[in-house]
């Protein structure tokens, strides 16, 4: 997990959560971040293939890698959103909690 997500506590959100669900949500955020990194790598590889090979083959490889990255990250994103809905956390709540956690870590 990233340092900040690993250090998040329910107090950073100003709420109390079920400990098991909160822990699963943190794991899903970590999995989503890893899937995002894999997605970026696949886009770069696809772009490199498109530049190196050129033409229709390069464009086809780019789209294959891009679609593969998106398909790999979608289930992780869905799971993270489901846990966020269970906990009642919005994206703005998440950003505020990250800021609170960073200030606490200083």
MIVEXPA-11975 format. One record per atom (N, C-alpha, C): x, y negated, z; chain; atom name; residue in three letters. Coordinates in Angstrom, 3 decimals, m for minus. Example, Ala and Ser with C-alpha at 12.3 -4.5 7.8 and 13.67 -1.06 7.14 Angstrom:
REM MIVEXPA-11975
{fike {13.190, 5.690, 7.800}, A, N, ala}
{fike {12.300, 4.500, 7.800}, A, CA, ala}
{fike {13.200, 3.300, 7.800}, A, C, ala}
{fike {12.850, 2.250, 7.080}, A, N, ser}
{fike {13.670, 1.060, 7.140}, A, CA, ser}
{fike {12.900, m0.030, 7.870}, A, C, ser}
END
This chain:
REM MIVEXPA-11975
{fike {0.840, 1.178, 0.000}, A, N, unk}
{fike {0.000, 0.000, 0.000}, A, CA, unk}
{fike {0.881, m1.235, 0.000}, A, C, unk}
{fike {0.331, m2.294, m0.539}, A, N, unk}
{fike {1.065, m3.541, m0.463}, A, CA, unk}
{fike {1.128, m3.983, 0.995}, A, C, unk}
{fike {2.127, m4.755, 1.295}, A, N, unk}
{fike {2.337, m5.178, 2.680}, A, CA, unk}
{fike {1.110, m5.850, 3.286}, A, C, unk}
{fike {0.528, m6.748, 2.547}, A, N, unk}
{fike {m0.583, m7.529, 3.081}, A, CA, unk}
{fike {m1.816, m6.654, 3.281}, A, C, unk}
{fike {m2.146, m5.833, 2.306}, A, N, unk}
{fike {m3.333, m4.971, 2.422}, A, CA, unk}
{fike {m3.140, m3.984, 3.563}, A, C, unk}
{fike {m1.922, m3.494, 3.726}, A, N, unk}
{fike {m1.629, m2.556, 4.807}, A, CA, unk}
{fike {m1.832, m3.212, 6.178}, A, C, unk}
{fike {m1.593, m4.503, 6.274}, A, N, unk}
{fike {m1.696, m5.222, 7.542}, A, CA, unk}
{fike {m3.086, m5.790, 7.821}, A, C, unk}
{fike {m3.993, m5.684, 6.855}, A, N, unk}
{fike {m5.340, m6.226, 7.062}, A, CA, unk}
{fike {m6.051, m5.523, 8.206}, A, C, unk}
{fike {m6.754, m6.304, 8.992}, A, N, unk}
{fike {m7.562, m5.776, 10.080}, A, CA, unk}
{fike {m8.981, m6.332, 9.937}, A, C, unk}
{fike {m9.958, m5.722, 10.582}, A, N, unk}
{fike {m11.315, m6.272, 10.526}, A, CA, unk}
{fike {m11.393, m7.700, 11.065}, A, C, unk}
{fike {m10.503, m8.045, 11.988}, A, N, unk}
{fike {m10.497, m9.400, 12.540}, A, CA, unk}
{fike {m10.147, m10.444, 11.482}, A, C, unk}
{fike {m9.356, m10.048, 10.467}, A, N, unk}
{fike {m9.028, m10.975, 9.381}, A, CA, unk}
{fike {m10.277, m11.355, 8.597}, A, C, unk}
{fike {m11.254, m10.479, 8.589}, A, N, unk}
{fike {m12.520, m10.751, 7.910}, A, CA, unk}
{fike {m13.513, m11.447, 8.832}, A, C, unk}
{fike {m13.235, m11.422, 10.128}, A, N, unk}
{fike {m14.149, m12.006, 11.092}, A, CA, unk}
{fike {m15.368, m11.131, 11.326}, A, C, unk}
{fike {m15.236, m9.840, 11.043}, A, N, unk}
{fike {m16.340, m8.902, 11.192}, A, CA, unk}
{fike {m15.818, m7.633, 11.863}, A, C, unk}
{fike {m16.730, m6.784, 12.247}, A, N, unk}
{fike {m16.331, m5.457, 12.725}, A, CA, unk}
{fike {m16.836, m4.436, 11.712}, A, C, unk}
{fike {m15.986, m3.460, 11.422}, A, N, unk}
{fike {m16.309, m2.442, 10.424}, A, CA, unk}
{fike {m16.155, m1.061, 11.027}, A, C, unk}
{fike {m16.783, m0.090, 10.386}, A, N, unk}
{fike {m16.552, 1.309, 10.713}, A, CA, unk}
{fike {m15.097, 1.614, 10.351}, A, C, unk}
{fike {m14.351, 2.162, 11.298}, A, N, unk}
{fike {m12.915, 2.377, 11.108}, A, CA, unk}
{fike {m12.623, 3.316, 9.938}, A, C, unk}
{fike {m13.382, 4.373, 9.788}, A, N, unk}
{fike {m13.149, 5.332, 8.711}, A, CA, unk}
{fike {m13.406, 4.704, 7.348}, A, C, unk}
{fike {m14.504, 3.977, 7.226}, A, N, unk}
{fike {m14.833, 3.337, 5.954}, A, CA, unk}
{fike {m13.809, 2.263, 5.619}, A, C, unk}
{fike {m13.379, 1.498, 6.628}, A, N, unk}
{fike {m12.382, 0.459, 6.404}, A, CA, unk}
{fike {m11.058, 1.071, 5.937}, A, C, unk}
{fike {m10.681, 2.182, 6.535}, A, N, unk}
{fike {m9.458, 2.868, 6.138}, A, CA, unk}
{fike {m9.560, 3.389, 4.701}, A, C, unk}
{fike {m10.698, 3.959, 4.354}, A, N, unk}
{fike {m10.906, 4.437, 2.988}, A, CA, unk}
{fike {m10.901, 3.278, 1.996}, A, C, unk}
{fike {m11.448, 2.140, 2.390}, A, N, unk}
{fike {m11.438, 0.971, 1.524}, A, CA, unk}
{fike {m10.003, 0.516, 1.274}, A, C, unk}
{fike {m9.174, 0.504, 2.321}, A, N, unk}
{fike {m7.777, 0.107, 2.153}, A, CA, unk}
{fike {m7.038, 1.066, 1.216}, A, C, unk}
{fike {m7.345, 2.361, 1.315}, A, N, unk}
{fike {m6.734, 3.335, 0.408}, A, CA, unk}
{fike {m7.199, 3.117, m1.023}, A, C, unk}
{fike {m8.474, 2.768, m1.185}, A, N, unk}
{fike {m8.986, 2.535, m2.537}, A, CA, unk}
{fike {m8.390, 1.259, m3.140}, A, C, unk}
{fike {m8.125, 0.259, m2.313}, A, N, unk}
{fike {m7.469, m0.956, m2.804}, A, CA, unk}
{fike {m6.058, m0.618, m3.271}, A, C, unk}
{fike {m5.360, 0.218, m2.511}, A, N, unk}
{fike {m4.015, 0.641, m2.890}, A, CA, unk}
{fike {m4.042, 1.409, m4.212}, A, C, unk}
{fike {m4.986, 2.331, m4.352}, A, N, unk}
{fike {m5.107, 3.101, m5.589}, A, CA, unk}
{fike {m5.441, 2.190, m6.766}, A, C, unk}
{fike {m6.261, 1.194, m6.525}, A, N, unk}
{fike {m6.623, 0.244, m7.579}, A, CA, unk}
{fike {m5.404, m0.579, m8.002}, A, C, unk}
{fike {m4.576, m0.985, m7.039}, A, N, unk}
{fike {m3.363, m1.736, m7.362}, A, CA, unk}
{fike {m2.392, m0.885, m8.174}, A, C, unk}
{fike {m2.244, 0.382, m7.812}, A, N, unk}
{fike {m1.366, 1.278, m8.570}, A, CA, unk}
{fike {m1.885, 1.491, m9.983}, A, C, unk}
{fike {m3.185, 1.658, m10.119}, A, N, unk}
{fike {m3.785, 1.830, m11.443}, A, CA, unk}
{fike {m3.584, 0.571, m12.282}, A, C, unk}
{fike {m3.636, m0.582, m11.640}, A, N, unk}
{fike {m3.383, m1.833, m12.360}, A, CA, unk}
{fike {m1.963, m1.920, m12.878}, A, C, unk}
{fike {m1.009, m1.455, m12.082}, A, N, unk}
{fike {0.385, m1.453, m12.528}, A, CA, unk}
{fike {0.574, m0.485, m13.696}, A, C, unk}
{fike {m0.051, 0.684, m13.630}, A, N, unk}
{fike {0.027, 1.641, m14.731}, A, CA, unk}
{fike {m0.609, 1.043, m15.980}, A, C, unk}
{fike {m1.702, 0.327, m15.802}, A, N, unk}
{fike {m2.383, m0.323, m16.912}, A, CA, unk}
{fike {m1.457, m1.332, m17.594}, A, C, unk}
{fike {m0.746, m2.126, m16.807}, A, N, unk}
{fike {0.176, m3.108, m17.369}, A, CA, unk}
{fike {1.286, m2.409, m18.146}, A, C, unk}
{fike {1.828, m1.333, m17.585}, A, N, unk}
{fike {2.891, m0.585, m18.269}, A, CA, unk}
{fike {2.382, m0.035, m19.597}, A, C, unk}
{fike {1.178, 0.513, m19.607}, A, N, unk}
{fike {0.620, 1.045, m20.849}, A, CA, unk}
{fike {0.405, m0.051, m21.888}, A, C, unk}
{fike {m0.029, m1.234, m21.463}, A, N, unk}
{fike {m0.185, m2.346, m22.396}, A, CA, unk}
{fike {1.161, m2.749, m22.989}, A, C, unk}
{fike {2.193, m2.808, m22.159}, A, N, unk}
{fike {3.525, m3.196, m22.646}, A, CA, unk}
{fike {4.070, m2.145, m23.607}, A, C, unk}
{fike {3.894, m0.864, m23.267}, A, N, unk}
{fike {4.348, 0.205, m24.162}, A, CA, unk}
{fike {3.598, 0.132, m25.488}, A, C, unk}
{fike {2.308, m0.108, m25.426}, A, N, unk}
{fike {1.520, m0.248, m26.645}, A, CA, unk}
{fike {1.955, m1.441, m27.478}, A, C, unk}
{fike {2.249, m2.540, m26.805}, A, N, unk}
{fike {2.723, m3.726, m27.521}, A, CA, unk}
{fike {4.081, m3.466, m28.157}, A, C, unk}
{fike {4.972, m2.792, m27.429}, A, N, unk}
{fike {6.284, m2.453, m27.982}, A, CA, unk}
{fike {6.137, m1.531, m29.184}, A, C, unk}
{fike {5.221, m0.570, m29.096}, A, N, unk}
{fike {4.983, 0.332, m30.226}, A, CA, unk}
{fike {4.439, m0.443, m31.418}, A, C, unk}
{fike {3.559, m1.400, m31.152}, A, N, unk}
{fike {2.990, m2.189, m32.233}, A, CA, unk}
{fike {4.066, m3.028, m32.914}, A, C, unk}
{fike {4.976, m3.599, m32.127}, A, N, unk}
{fike {6.039, m4.421, m32.699}, A, CA, unk}
{fike {7.041, m3.546, m33.455}, A, C, unk}
{fike {7.408, m2.414, m32.856}, A, N, unk}
{fike {8.420, m1.555, m33.465}, A, CA, unk}
{fike {7.910, m0.865, m34.728}, A, C, unk}
{fike {6.703, m0.363, m34.687}, A, N, unk}
{fike {6.188, 0.395, m35.824}, A, CA, unk}
{fike {5.461, m0.469, m36.842}, A, C, unk}
{fike {4.812, m1.505, m36.348}, A, N, unk}
{fike {4.080, m2.391, m37.240}, A, CA, unk}
{fike {2.929, m1.680, m37.935}, A, C, unk}
{fike {2.213, m2.399, m38.716}, A, N, unk}
{fike {1.142, m1.844, m39.520}, A, CA, unk}
{fike {0.017, m1.224, m38.722}, A, C, unk}
{fike {m0.720, m0.383, m39.385}, A, N, unk}
{fike {m1.902, 0.234, m38.802}, A, CA, unk}
{fike {m1.523, 1.211, m37.698}, A, C, unk}
{fike {m0.404, 1.928, m37.860}, A, N, unk}
{fike {0.018, 2.888, m36.841}, A, CA, unk}
{fike {0.329, 2.168, m35.537}, A, C, unk}
{fike {1.046, 1.065, m35.609}, A, N, unk}
{fike {1.375, 0.301, m34.409}, A, CA, unk}
{fike {0.145, m0.262, m33.730}, A, C, unk}
{fike {m0.772, m0.782, m34.500}, A, N, unk}
{fike {m2.011, m1.323, m33.945}, A, CA, unk}
{fike {m2.843, m0.210, m33.313}, A, C, unk}
{fike {m2.899, 0.946, m33.987}, A, N, unk}
{fike {m3.650, 2.078, m33.449}, A, CA, unk}
{fike {m3.047, 2.543, m32.123}, A, C, unk}
{fike {m1.723, 2.634, m32.050}, A, N, unk}
{fike {m1.076, 3.035, m30.807}, A, CA, unk}
{fike {m1.333, 2.024, m29.695}, A, C, unk}
{fike {m1.307, 0.737, m30.044}, A, N, unk}
{fike {m1.587, m0.291, m29.042}, A, CA, unk}
{fike {m2.976, m0.095, m28.447}, A, C, unk}
{fike {m3.966, 0.098, m29.302}, A, N, unk}
{fike {m5.327, 0.271, m28.806}, A, CA, unk}
{fike {m5.501, 1.583, m28.053}, A, C, unk}
{fike {m4.810, 2.617, m28.476}, A, N, unk}
{fike {m4.874, 3.891, m27.744}, A, CA, unk}
{fike {m4.325, 3.718, m26.338}, A, C, unk}
{fike {m3.156, 3.082, m26.220}, A, N, unk}
{fike {m2.577, 2.851, m24.894}, A, CA, unk}
{fike {m3.447, 1.916, m24.053}, A, C, unk}
{fike {m4.001, 0.883, m24.683}, A, N, unk}
{fike {m4.840, m0.065, m23.949}, A, CA, unk}
{fike {m6.106, 0.611, m23.429}, A, C, unk}
{fike {m6.752, 1.377, m24.263}, A, N, unk}
{fike {m7.978, 2.062, m23.852}, A, CA, unk}
{fike {m7.676, 3.105, m22.786}, A, C, unk}
{fike {m6.553, 3.799, m22.922}, A, N, unk}
{fike {m6.153, 4.775, m21.901}, A, CA, unk}
{fike {m5.964, 4.094, m20.553}, A, C, unk}
{fike {m5.308, 2.943, m20.543}, A, N, unk}
{fike {m5.109, 2.199, m19.301}, A, CA, unk}
{fike {m6.424, 1.778, m18.670}, A, C, unk}
{fike {m7.324, 1.321, m19.480}, A, N, unk}
{fike {m8.628, 0.894, m18.970}, A, CA, unk}
{fike {m9.408, 2.084, m18.417}, A, C, unk}
{fike {m9.379, 3.199, m19.132}, A, N, unk}
{fike {m10.093, 4.392, m18.681}, A, CA, unk}
{fike {m9.512, 4.909, m17.364}, A, C, unk}
{fike {m8.197, 4.824, m17.194}, A, N, unk}
{fike {m7.577, 5.274, m15.954}, A, CA, unk}
{fike {m7.916, 4.375, m14.766}, A, C, unk}
{fike {m8.073, 3.083, m15.009}, A, N, unk}
{fike {m8.306, 2.159, m13.898}, A, CA, unk}
{fike {m9.783, 2.003, m13.520}, A, C, unk}
{fike {m10.691, 2.335, m14.395}, A, N, unk}
{fike {m12.118, 2.139, m14.115}, A, CA, unk}
{fike {m12.629, 2.916, m12.896}, A, C, unk}
{fike {m12.313, 4.207, m12.737}, A, N, unk}
{fike {m12.822, 4.919, m11.544}, A, CA, unk}
{fike {m12.279, 4.338, m10.238}, A, C, unk}
{fike {m11.032, 3.893, m10.261}, A, N, unk}
{fike {m10.429, 3.310, m9.057}, A, CA, unk}
{fike {m11.132, 2.002, m8.702}, A, C, unk}
{fike {m11.428, 1.203, m9.717}, A, N, unk}
{fike {m12.112, m0.065, m9.481}, A, CA, unk}
{fike {m13.525, 0.190, m8.963}, A, C, unk}
{fike {m14.203, 1.179, m9.522}, A, N, unk}
{fike {m15.564, 1.499, m9.093}, A, CA, unk}
{fike {m15.589, 1.933, m7.631}, A, C, unk}
{fike {m14.623, 2.769, m7.255}, A, N, unk}
{fike {m14.558, 3.252, m5.881}, A, CA, unk}
{fike {m14.291, 2.100, m4.912}, A, C, unk}
{fike {m13.378, 1.193, m5.285}, A, N, unk}
{fike {m13.076, 0.035, m4.436}, A, CA, unk}
{fike {m14.315, m0.828, m4.266}, A, C, unk}
{fike {m15.043, m1.056, m5.333}, A, N, unk}
{fike {m16.253, m1.873, m5.252}, A, CA, unk}
{fike {m17.335, m1.213, m4.390}, A, C, unk}
{fike {m17.444, 0.113, m4.478}, A, N, unk}
{fike {m18.427, 0.814, m3.651}, A, CA, unk}
{fike {m18.121, 0.642, m2.171}, A, C, unk}
{fike {m16.853, 0.798, m1.802}, A, N, unk}
{fike {m16.481, 0.615, m0.392}, A, CA, unk}
{fike {m16.678, m0.830, 0.045}, A, C, unk}
{fike {m16.393, m1.779, m0.853}, A, N, unk}
{fike {m16.608, m3.183, m0.502}, A, CA, unk}
{fike {m18.082, m3.456, m0.266}, A, C, unk}
{fike {m18.946, m2.856, m1.058}, A, N, unk}
{fike {m20.381, m3.035, m0.857}, A, CA, unk}
{fike {m20.836, m2.410, 0.447}, A, C, unk}
{fike {m20.291, m1.243, 0.785}, A, N, unk}
{fike {m20.645, m0.594, 2.048}, A, CA, unk}
{fike {m20.235, m1.458, 3.233}, A, C, unk}
{fike {m19.076, m2.105, 3.116}, A, N, unk}
{fike {m18.576, m2.935, 4.208}, A, CA, unk}
{fike {m19.154, m4.347, 4.185}, A, C, unk}
{fike {m19.756, m4.741, 3.081}, A, N, unk}
{fike {m20.300, m6.086, 2.958}, A, CA, unk}
{fike {m19.225, m7.137, 2.735}, A, C, unk}
{fike {m18.182, m6.751, 2.008}, A, N, unk}
{fike {m17.065, m7.658, 1.727}, A, CA, unk}
{fike {m17.208, m8.170, 0.296}, A, C, unk}
{fike {m17.203, m9.477, 0.140}, A, N, unk}
{fike {m17.197, m10.054, m1.198}, A, CA, unk}
{fike {m15.747, m10.340, m1.592}, A, C, unk}
{fike {m15.538, m10.652, m2.854}, A, N, unk}
{fike {m14.180, m10.960, m3.310}, A, CA, unk}
{fike {m13.634, m12.212, m2.628}, A, C, unk}
{fike {m14.494, m13.180, m2.363}, A, N, unk}
{fike {m14.030, m14.382, m1.672}, A, CA, unk}
{fike {m13.669, m14.060, m0.217}, A, C, unk}
{fike {m14.428, m13.160, 0.420}, A, N, unk}
{fike {m14.072, m12.703, 1.773}, A, CA, unk}
{fike {m12.703, m12.031, 1.765}, A, C, unk}
{fike {m12.466, m11.226, 0.738}, A, N, unk}
{fike {m11.194, m10.516, 0.606}, A, CA, unk}
{fike {m10.036, m11.503, 0.460}, A, C, unk}
{fike {m10.207, m12.510, m0.375}, A, N, unk}
{fike {m9.151, m13.515, m0.569}, A, CA, unk}
{fike {m8.893, m14.299, 0.712}, A, C, unk}
{fike {m9.950, m14.659, 1.418}, A, N, unk}
{fike {m9.786, m15.377, 2.690}, A, CA, unk}
{fike {m9.081, m14.504, 3.731}, A, C, unk}
{fike {m9.418, m13.210, 3.766}, A, N, unk}
{fike {m8.775, m12.300, 4.715}, A, CA, unk}
{fike {m7.288, m12.137, 4.386}, A, C, unk}
{fike {m6.952, m12.106, 3.111}, A, N, unk}
{fike {m5.542, m12.025, 2.705}, A, CA, unk}
{fike {m4.799, m13.261, 3.195}, A, C, unk}
{fike {m5.388, m14.439, 3.006}, A, N, unk}
{fike {m4.759, m15.670, 3.468}, A, CA, unk}
{fike {m4.599, m15.672, 4.983}, A, C, unk}
{fike {m5.619, m15.229, 5.693}, A, N, unk}
{fike {m5.556, m15.153, 7.153}, A, CA, unk}
{fike {m4.461, m14.187, 7.596}, A, C, unk}
{fike {m4.382, m13.052, 6.935}, A, N, unk}
{fike {m3.364, m12.047, 7.271}, A, CA, unk}
{fike {m1.966, m12.575, 7.012}, A, C, unk}
{fike {m1.780, m13.274, 5.905}, A, N, unk}
{fike {m0.454, m13.855, 5.596}, A, CA, unk}
{fike {m0.052, m14.886, 6.648}, A, C, unk}
{fike {m1.006, m15.709, 7.053}, A, N, unk}
{fike {m0.706, m16.690, 8.092}, A, CA, unk}
{fike {m0.355, m16.007, 9.425}, A, C, unk}
{fike {m1.045, m14.927, 9.714}, A, N, unk}
{fike {m0.771, m14.181, 10.943}, A, CA, unk}
{fike {0.604, m13.506, 10.895}, A, C, unk}
{fike {1.023, m13.063, 9.713}, A, N, unk}
{fike {2.303, m12.373, 9.551}, A, CA, unk}
{fike {3.492, m13.318, 9.649}, A, C, unk}
{fike {3.270, m14.614, 9.449}, A, N, unk}
{fike {4.380, m15.584, 9.481}, A, CA, unk}
{fike {4.914, m15.779, 10.855}, A, C, unk}
END
